[in-house]
Amino acid sequence: MSTETRTIHCDQFIAHTPRAVWRALTEPELHARWWAAGDVRAEVGHRFTLDMGPWGHQECEVLAVDPERLLSYSFAPGALDTTVTWRLVAEGTGTRLFLEHSGFDLESPLARAAYEGMGGGWPAVLERIEPALDAAGTR
């Protein structure tokens, strides 16, 4: 029996250094400004919860860290069982941020709905990072 899974891929140029973008991904106060409140931390094995508002609190666990380059964590184990991976690449005076949200089991109605919703939602979420960094005075 094979399960069909899907992955969402997005990227966004952010006119801030990789160091600043890394802070947006790994510092709870900044993270809450552009996506969701939670005790995110760049430490393999760290477990945290993201407050996704109407979608509830989603459990996560950090799987991989390469400071200012890569952050990967499980997202919603037991429900979606997906993985969110952020990759940062210096580009000119800013950063190209790549997102890969993988592991959506399209045989599950919940995962299929999440895949369809997040596929359209992630680009708008990524667009909020630069204004959040600007507002925080982060460079």
TIVO-2410 file (N, C-alpha, C; in nm, 3 decimals):
# residues 139
REC num residu      c1      c2      c3 atome chaine
REC   1      M   0.085  -0.118   0.000     N      A
REC   1      M   0.000   0.000   0.000    CA      A
REC   1      M   0.090   0.124   0.000     C      A
REC   2      S   0.070   0.212  -0.098     N      A
REC   2      S   0.150   0.333  -0.101    CA      A
REC   2      S   0.061   0.453  -0.072     C      A
REC   3      T   0.116   0.546   0.000     N      A
REC   3      T   0.044   0.667   0.035    CA      A
REC   3      T   0.098   0.781  -0.049     C      A
REC   4      E   0.009   0.851  -0.118     N      A
REC   4      E   0.050   0.965  -0.197    CA      A
REC   4      E   0.067   1.085  -0.103     C      A
REC   5      T   0.187   1.143  -0.104     N      A
REC   5      T   0.209   1.262  -0.023    CA      A
REC   5      T   0.248   1.377  -0.115     C      A
REC   6      R   0.225   1.494  -0.066     N      A
REC   6      R   0.255   1.615  -0.142    CA      A
REC   6      R   0.337   1.711  -0.059     C      A
REC   7      T   0.405   1.801  -0.130     N      A
REC   7      T   0.489   1.901  -0.067    CA      A
REC   7      T   0.456   2.039  -0.124     C      A
REC   8      I   0.452   2.137  -0.037     N      A
REC   8      I   0.434   2.276  -0.077    CA      A
REC   8      I   0.572   2.339  -0.081     C      A
REC   9      H   0.602   2.410  -0.189     N      A
REC   9      H   0.729   2.482  -0.204    CA      A
REC   9      H   0.698   2.629  -0.226     C      A
REC  10      C   0.765   2.716  -0.152     N      A
REC  10      C   0.750   2.860  -0.170    CA      A
REC  10      C   0.887   2.924  -0.147     C      A
REC  11      D   0.905   3.042  -0.204     N      A
REC  11      D   1.024   3.120  -0.168    CA      A
REC  11      D   0.988   3.267  -0.172     C      A
REC  12      Q   1.063   3.344  -0.094     N      A
REC  12      Q   1.036   3.487  -0.080    CA      A
REC  12      Q   1.169   3.558  -0.061     C      A
REC  13      F   1.191   3.666  -0.136     N      A
REC  13      F   1.307   3.751  -0.111    CA      A
REC  13      F   1.270   3.844   0.003     C      A
REC  14      I   1.361   3.855   0.100     N      A
REC  14      I   1.342   3.943   0.215    CA      A
REC  14      I   1.463   4.036   0.222     C      A
REC  15      A   1.437   4.166   0.223     N      A
REC  15      A   1.543   4.266   0.220    CA      A
REC  15      A   1.605   4.285   0.360     C      A
REC  16      H   1.648   4.174   0.417     N      A
REC  16      H   1.717   4.171   0.545    CA      A
REC  16      H   1.823   4.062   0.537     C      A
REC  17      T   1.922   4.072   0.620     N      A
REC  17      T   2.031   3.975   0.622    CA      A
REC  17      T   1.981   3.837   0.665     C      A
REC  18      P   2.055   3.731   0.630     N      A
REC  18      P   2.018   3.599   0.681    CA      A
REC  18      P   2.009   3.596   0.834     C      A
REC  19      R   2.095   3.671   0.899     N      A
REC  19      R   2.092   3.675   1.046    CA      A
REC  19      R   1.957   3.727   1.097     C      A
REC  20      A   1.907   3.834   1.034     N      A
REC  20      A   1.778   3.891   1.075    CA      A
REC  20      A   1.664   3.794   1.045     C      A
REC  21      V   1.667   3.732   0.927     N      A
REC  21      V   1.561   3.638   0.890    CA      A
REC  21      V   1.564   3.517   0.984     C      A
REC  22      W   1.684   3.472   1.019     N      A
REC  22      W   1.697   3.362   1.114    CA      A
REC  22      W   1.630   3.398   1.246     C      A
REC  23      R   1.649   3.520   1.290     N      A
REC  23      R   1.585   3.565   1.414    CA      A
REC  23      R   1.433   3.558   1.403     C      A
REC  24      A   1.379   3.594   1.285     N      A
REC  24      A   1.234   3.589   1.265    CA      A
REC  24      A   1.182   3.446   1.275     C      A
REC  25      L   1.266   3.350   1.236     N      A
REC  25      L   1.227   3.209   1.240    CA      A
REC  25      L   1.245   3.146   1.377     C      A
REC  26      T   1.335   3.201   1.459     N      A
REC  26      T   1.375   3.132   1.581    CA      A
REC  26      T   1.353   3.208   1.712     C      A
REC  27      E   1.312   3.332   1.705     N      A
REC  27      E   1.286   3.408   1.827    CA      A
REC  27      E   1.134   3.422   1.845     C      A
REC  28      P   1.082   3.369   1.955     N      A
REC  28      P   0.937   3.366   1.973    CA      A
REC  28      P   0.866   3.500   1.952     C      A
REC  29      E   0.922   3.609   2.003     N      A
REC  29      E   0.856   3.739   1.989    CA      A
REC  29      E   0.844   3.780   1.842     C      A
REC  30      L   0.951   3.764   1.767     N      A
REC  30      L   0.946   3.798   1.624    CA      A
REC  30      L   0.858   3.700   1.547     C      A
REC  31      H   0.869   3.573   1.579     N      A
REC  31      H   0.789   3.470   1.511    CA      A
REC  31      H   0.640   3.499   1.525     C      A
REC  32      A   0.599   3.543   1.642     N      A
REC  32      A   0.457   3.573   1.667    CA      A
REC  32      A   0.410   3.693   1.585     C      A
REC  33      R   0.500   3.781   1.545     N      A
REC  33      R   0.461   3.900   1.468    CA      A
REC  33      R   0.421   3.867   1.325     C      A
REC  34      W   0.474   3.759   1.270     N      A
REC  34      W   0.444   3.730   1.129    CA      A
REC  34      W   0.369   3.600   1.107     C      A
REC  35      W   0.373   3.506   1.206     N      A
REC  35      W   0.300   3.381   1.183    CA      A
REC  35      W   0.221   3.337   1.305     C      A
REC  36      A   0.286   3.279   1.405     N      A
REC  36      A   0.214   3.221   1.518    CA      A
REC  36      A   0.296   3.231   1.645     C      A
REC  37      A   0.227   3.250   1.755     N      A
REC  37      A   0.294   3.252   1.885    CA      A
REC  37      A   0.335   3.111   1.924     C      A
REC  38      G   0.452   3.100   1.984     N      A
REC  38      G   0.500   2.971   2.031    CA      A
REC  38      G   0.644   2.980   2.074     C      A
REC  39      D   0.687   2.886   2.153     N      A
REC  39      D   0.822   2.886   2.208    CA      A
REC  39      D   0.921   2.818   2.112     C      A
REC  40      V   0.927   2.870   1.991     N      A
REC  40      V   1.020   2.815   1.892    CA      A
REC  40      V   1.164   2.843   1.937     C      A
REC  41      R   1.252   2.749   1.911     N      A
REC  41      R   1.394   2.765   1.948    CA      A
REC  41      R   1.475   2.675   1.856     C      A
REC  42      A   1.589   2.723   1.812     N      A
REC  42      A   1.675   2.649   1.719    CA      A
REC  42      A   1.765   2.551   1.794     C      A
REC  43      E   1.703   2.443   1.840     N      A
REC  43      E   1.775   2.340   1.915    CA      A
REC  43      E   1.714   2.204   1.880     C      A
REC  44      V   1.793   2.118   1.818     N      A
REC  44      V   1.742   1.987   1.779    CA      A
REC  44      V   1.682   1.916   1.900     C      A
REC  45      G   1.562   1.864   1.880     N      A
REC  45      G   1.491   1.794   1.988    CA      A
REC  45      G   1.397   1.883   2.067     C      A
REC  46      H   1.409   2.015   2.051     N      A
REC  46      H   1.322   2.107   2.124    CA      A
REC  46      H   1.178   2.089   2.077     C      A
REC  47      R   1.087   2.070   2.172     N      A
REC  47      R   0.944   2.056   2.142    CA      A
REC  47      R   0.875   2.187   2.179     C      A
REC  48      F   0.788   2.231   2.090     N      A
REC  48      F   0.716   2.355   2.114    CA      A
REC  48      F   0.577   2.346   2.050     C      A
REC  49      T   0.493   2.439   2.087     N      A
REC  49      T   0.357   2.445   2.035    CA      A
REC  49      T   0.338   2.579   1.968     C      A
REC  50      L   0.275   2.577   1.849     N      A
REC  50      L   0.239   2.701   1.780    CA      A
REC  50      L   0.089   2.722   1.794     C      A
REC  51      D   0.051   2.844   1.832     N      A
REC  51      D  -0.090   2.880   1.845    CA      A
REC  51      D  -0.141   2.923   1.708     C      A
REC  52      M  -0.216   2.835   1.643     N      A
REC  52      M  -0.265   2.860   1.508    CA      A
REC  52      M  -0.407   2.916   1.508     C      A
REC  53      G  -0.444   2.984   1.617     N      A
REC  53      G  -0.575   3.047   1.624    CA      A
REC  53      G  -0.688   2.947   1.604     C      A
REC  54      P  -0.770   2.967   1.499     N      A
REC  54      P  -0.886   2.879   1.480    CA      A
REC  54      P  -0.849   2.734   1.450     C      A
REC  55      W  -0.724   2.708   1.414     N      A
REC  55      W  -0.680   2.570   1.385    CA      A
REC  55      W  -0.617   2.505   1.508     C      A
REC  56      G  -0.622   2.574   1.621     N      A
REC  56      G  -0.575   2.516   1.746    CA      A
REC  56      G  -0.425   2.526   1.766     C      A
REC  57      H  -0.379   2.460   1.870     N      A
REC  57      H  -0.237   2.456   1.905    CA      A
REC  57      H  -0.175   2.335   1.837     C      A
REC  58      Q  -0.069   2.360   1.761     N      A
REC  58      Q  -0.004   2.253   1.686    CA      A
REC  58      Q   0.133   2.222   1.747     C      A
REC  59      E   0.153   2.096   1.779     N      A
REC  59      E   0.279   2.050   1.836    CA      A
REC  59      E   0.386   2.045   1.727     C      A
REC  60      C   0.509   2.074   1.765     N      A
REC  60      C   0.623   2.072   1.674    CA      A
REC  60      C   0.745   2.019   1.749     C      A
REC  61      E   0.841   1.967   1.674     N      A
REC  61      E   0.970   1.926   1.731    CA      A
REC  61      E   1.079   1.957   1.630     C      A
REC  62      V   1.183   2.025   1.676     N      A
REC  62      V   1.293   2.064   1.588    CA      A
REC  62      V   1.372   1.939   1.548     C      A
REC  63      L   1.388   1.921   1.415     N      A
REC  63      L   1.456   1.805   1.360    CA      A
REC  63      L   1.598   1.834   1.312     C      A
REC  64      A   1.621   1.955   1.261     N      A
REC  64      A   1.753   1.990   1.208    CA      A
REC  64      A   1.776   2.140   1.220     C      A
REC  65      V   1.900   2.176   1.250     N      A
REC  65      V   1.939   2.316   1.264    CA      A
REC  65      V   2.077   2.335   1.202     C      A
REC  66      D   2.089   2.435   1.117     N      A
REC  66      D   2.218   2.485   1.068    CA      A
REC  66      D   2.203   2.636   1.075     C      A
REC  67      P   2.254   2.699   1.183     N      A
REC  67      P   2.225   2.841   1.209    CA      A
REC  67      P   2.241   2.931   1.087     C      A
REC  68      E   2.138   3.013   1.068     N      A
REC  68      E   2.129   3.110   0.959    CA      A
REC  68      E   2.125   3.045   0.821     C      A
REC  69      R   2.104   2.912   0.817     N      A
REC  69      R   2.095   2.841   0.688    CA      A
REC  69      R   1.975   2.748   0.678     C      A
REC  70      L   1.944   2.673   0.787     N      A
REC  70      L   1.840   2.571   0.777    CA      A
REC  70      L   1.775   2.548   0.914     C      A
REC  71      L   1.642   2.538   0.912     N      A
REC  71      L   1.565   2.502   1.030    CA      A
REC  71      L   1.454   2.409   0.982     C      A
REC  72      S   1.442   2.293   1.044     N      A
REC  72      S   1.339   2.196   1.006    CA      A
REC  72      S   1.273   2.143   1.132     C      A
REC  73      Y   1.139   2.132   1.128     N      A
REC  73      Y   1.068   2.076   1.242    CA      A
REC  73      Y   0.943   2.001   1.197     C      A
REC  74      S   0.907   1.903   1.279     N      A
REC  74      S   0.782   1.833   1.255    CA      A
REC  74      S   0.670   1.930   1.287     C      A
REC  75      F   0.556   1.909   1.221     N      A
REC  75      F   0.441   1.998   1.241    CA      A
REC  75      F   0.316   1.912   1.254     C      A
REC  76      A   0.248   1.926   1.365     N      A
REC  76      A   0.121   1.860   1.392    CA      A
REC  76      A   0.128   1.708   1.384     C      A
REC  77      P   0.224   1.645   1.458     N      A
REC  77      P   0.226   1.499   1.459    CA      A
REC  77      P   0.096   1.443   1.515     C      A
REC  78      G   0.052   1.333   1.457     N      A
REC  78      G  -0.073   1.273   1.500    CA      A
REC  78      G  -0.194   1.331   1.430     C      A
REC  79      A  -0.177   1.447   1.366     N      A
REC  79      A  -0.287   1.507   1.289    CA      A
REC  79      A  -0.245   1.516   1.143     C      A
REC  80      L  -0.154   1.609   1.114     N      A
REC  80      L  -0.104   1.622   0.977    CA      A
REC  80      L   0.021   1.540   0.952     C      A
REC  81      D   0.104   1.527   1.055     N      A
REC  81      D   0.231   1.454   1.041    CA      A
REC  81      D   0.314   1.508   0.925     C      A
REC  82      T   0.336   1.639   0.925     N      A
REC  82      T   0.413   1.702   0.818    CA      A
REC  82      T   0.543   1.758   0.873     C      A
REC  83      T   0.626   1.806   0.783     N      A
REC  83      T   0.754   1.867   0.820    CA      A
REC  83      T   0.766   2.002   0.751     C      A
REC  84      V   0.806   2.102   0.829     N      A
REC  84      V   0.831   2.237   0.776    CA      A
REC  84      V   0.982   2.257   0.775     C      A
REC  85      T   1.036   2.292   0.659     N      A
REC  85      T   1.180   2.316   0.646    CA      A
REC  85      T   1.202   2.453   0.584     C      A
REC  86      W   1.282   2.533   0.653     N      A
REC  86      W   1.319   2.667   0.607    CA      A
REC  86      W   1.465   2.663   0.564     C      A
REC  87      R   1.495   2.719   0.448     N      A
REC  87      R   1.633   2.729   0.401    CA      A
REC  87      R   1.658   2.874   0.364     C      A
REC  88      L   1.767   2.930   0.417     N      A
REC  88      L   1.802   3.070   0.395    CA      A
REC  88      L   1.925   3.078   0.307     C      A
REC  89      V   1.919   3.162   0.203     N      A
REC  89      V   2.031   3.180   0.112    CA      A
REC  89      V   2.053   3.329   0.094     C      A
REC  90      A   2.176   3.376   0.123     N      A
REC  90      A   2.208   3.517   0.102    CA      A
REC  90      A   2.190   3.550  -0.046     C      A
REC  91      E   2.126   3.663  -0.072     N      A
REC  91      E   2.103   3.708  -0.210    CA      A
REC  91      E   2.119   3.859  -0.213     C      A
REC  92      G   2.228   3.907  -0.273     N      A
REC  92      G   2.254   4.050  -0.275    CA      A
REC  92      G   2.265   4.103  -0.133     C      A
REC  93      T   2.183   4.204  -0.103     N      A
REC  93      T   2.185   4.262   0.032    CA      A
REC  93      T   2.075   4.203   0.120     C      A
REC  94      G   2.012   4.097   0.073     N      A
REC  94      G   1.903   4.037   0.150    CA      A
REC  94      G   1.915   3.886   0.157     C      A
REC  95      T   1.800   3.822   0.168     N      A
REC  95      T   1.794   3.677   0.187    CA      A
REC  95      T   1.681   3.620   0.102     C      A
REC  96      R   1.709   3.509   0.037     N      A
REC  96      R   1.603   3.432  -0.029    CA      A
REC  96      R   1.565   3.323   0.071     C      A
REC  97      L   1.441   3.325   0.114     N      A
REC  97      L   1.392   3.226   0.211    CA      A
REC  97      L   1.309   3.123   0.136     C      A
REC  98      F   1.350   2.998   0.146     N      A
REC  98      F   1.279   2.887   0.084    CA      A
REC  98      F   1.202   2.810   0.191     C      A
REC  99      L   1.079   2.777   0.162     N      A
REC  99      L   0.996   2.697   0.251    CA      A
REC  99      L   0.960   2.567   0.179     C      A
REC 100      E   0.973   2.458   0.251     N      A
REC 100      E   0.923   2.329   0.204    CA      A
REC 100      E   0.837   2.273   0.316     C      A
REC 101      H   0.709   2.255   0.288     N      A
REC 101      H   0.618   2.195   0.385    CA      A
REC 101      H   0.578   2.061   0.325     C      A
REC 102      S   0.631   1.953   0.380     N      A
REC 102      S   0.620   1.822   0.316    CA      A
REC 102      S   0.544   1.720   0.400     C      A
REC 103      G   0.501   1.614   0.330     N      A
REC 103      G   0.441   1.499   0.397    CA      A
REC 103      G   0.291   1.498   0.405     C      A
REC 104      F   0.223   1.581   0.328     N      A
REC 104      F   0.076   1.582   0.331    CA      A
REC 104      F   0.023   1.452   0.270     C      A
REC 105      D  -0.048   1.375   0.348     N      A
REC 105      D  -0.108   1.249   0.303    CA      A
REC 105      D  -0.242   1.281   0.238     C      A
REC 106      L  -0.245   1.281   0.105     N      A
REC 106      L  -0.365   1.322   0.035    CA      A
REC 106      L  -0.481   1.223   0.046     C      A
REC 107      E  -0.456   1.107   0.106     N      A
REC 107      E  -0.565   1.012   0.132    CA      A
REC 107      E  -0.645   1.051   0.256     C      A
REC 108      S  -0.590   1.139   0.337     N      A
REC 108      S  -0.658   1.189   0.456    CA      A
REC 108      S  -0.734   1.316   0.420     C      A
REC 109      P  -0.865   1.322   0.447     N      A
REC 109      P  -0.941   1.445   0.418    CA      A
REC 109      P  -0.885   1.567   0.490     C      A
REC 110      L  -0.841   1.552   0.616     N      A
REC 110      L  -0.784   1.663   0.690    CA      A
REC 110      L  -0.656   1.712   0.623     C      A
REC 111      A  -0.567   1.619   0.589     N      A
REC 111      A  -0.440   1.658   0.527    CA      A
REC 111      A  -0.462   1.718   0.389     C      A
REC 112      R  -0.558   1.664   0.313     N      A
REC 112      R  -0.587   1.719   0.180    CA      A
REC 112      R  -0.637   1.864   0.193     C      A
REC 113      A  -0.727   1.887   0.287     N      A
REC 113      A  -0.779   2.023   0.309    CA      A
REC 113      A  -0.666   2.117   0.354     C      A
REC 114      A  -0.579   2.068   0.442     N      A
REC 114      A  -0.467   2.150   0.488    CA      A
REC 114      A  -0.372   2.181   0.374     C      A
REC 115      Y  -0.343   2.081   0.291     N      A
REC 115      Y  -0.255   2.100   0.175    CA      A
REC 115      Y  -0.312   2.208   0.082     C      A
REC 116      E  -0.439   2.197   0.053     N      A
REC 116      E  -0.502   2.294  -0.037    CA      A
REC 116      E  -0.504   2.434   0.025     C      A
REC 117      G  -0.537   2.443   0.153     N      A
REC 117      G  -0.541   2.573   0.219    CA      A
REC 117      G  -0.404   2.634   0.238     C      A
REC 118      M  -0.310   2.554   0.284     N      A
REC 118      M  -0.175   2.606   0.310    CA      A
REC 118      M  -0.101   2.637   0.181     C      A
REC 119      G  -0.132   2.563   0.075     N      A
REC 119      G  -0.069   2.591  -0.054    CA      A
REC 119      G  -0.095   2.733  -0.098     C      A
REC 120      G  -0.215   2.780  -0.074     N      A
REC 120      G  -0.249   2.918  -0.107    CA      A
REC 120      G  -0.213   3.016   0.002     C      A
REC 121      G  -0.207   2.968   0.125     N      A
REC 121      G  -0.182   3.057   0.239    CA      A
REC 121      G  -0.037   3.089   0.267     C      A
REC 122      W   0.053   2.993   0.241     N      A
REC 122      W   0.193   3.015   0.274    CA      A
REC 122      W   0.253   3.138   0.206     C      A
REC 123      P   0.229   3.165   0.079     N      A
REC 123      P   0.289   3.285   0.019    CA      A
REC 123      P   0.252   3.413   0.095     C      A
REC 124      A   0.129   3.425   0.138     N      A
REC 124      A   0.087   3.543   0.214    CA      A
REC 124      A   0.156   3.550   0.349     C      A
REC 125      V   0.177   3.434   0.411     N      A
REC 125      V   0.248   3.430   0.540    CA      A
REC 125      V   0.392   3.478   0.521     C      A
REC 126      L   0.459   3.429   0.418     N      A
REC 126      L   0.598   3.467   0.393    CA      A
REC 126      L   0.611   3.617   0.367     C      A
REC 127      E   0.512   3.676   0.303     N      A
REC 127      E   0.516   3.820   0.276    CA      A
REC 127      E   0.510   3.903   0.404     C      A
REC 128      R   0.470   3.845   0.515     N      A
REC 128      R   0.459   3.919   0.641    CA      A
REC 128      R   0.591   3.927   0.717     C      A
REC 129      I   0.691   3.848   0.676     N      A
REC 129      I   0.818   3.847   0.750    CA      A
REC 129      I   0.890   3.980   0.739     C      A
REC 130      E   0.907   4.032   0.618     N      A
REC 130      E   0.981   4.157   0.602    CA      A
REC 130      E   0.918   4.273   0.678     C      A
REC 131      P   0.786   4.296   0.668     N      A
REC 131      P   0.726   4.403   0.749    CA      A
REC 131      P   0.743   4.382   0.899     C      A
REC 132      A   0.739   4.257   0.944     N      A
REC 132      A   0.759   4.229   1.088    CA      A
REC 132      A   0.901   4.266   1.130     C      A
REC 133      L   0.999   4.234   1.046     N      A
REC 133      L   1.137   4.271   1.077    CA      A
REC 133      L   1.155   4.422   1.072     C      A
REC 134      D   1.092   4.487   0.974     N      A
REC 134      D   1.099   4.635   0.966    CA      A
REC 134      D   1.043   4.698   1.092     C      A
REC 135      A   0.926   4.650   1.135     N      A
REC 135      A   0.861   4.706   1.254    CA      A
REC 135      A   0.942   4.683   1.380     C      A
REC 136      A   1.017   4.572   1.384     N      A
REC 136      A   1.099   4.542   1.501    CA      A
REC 136      A   1.234   4.613   1.496     C      A
REC 137      G   1.262   4.681   1.383     N      A
REC 137      G   1.390   4.751   1.369    CA      A
REC 137      G   1.507   4.654   1.356     C      A
REC 138      T   1.481   4.537   1.302     N      A
REC 138      T   1.584   4.432   1.290    CA      A
REC 138      T   1.651   4.442   1.155     C      A
REC 139      R   1.782   4.432   1.154     N      A
REC 139      R   1.859   4.434   1.028    CA      A
REC 139      R   1.950   4.318   1.022     C      A
***
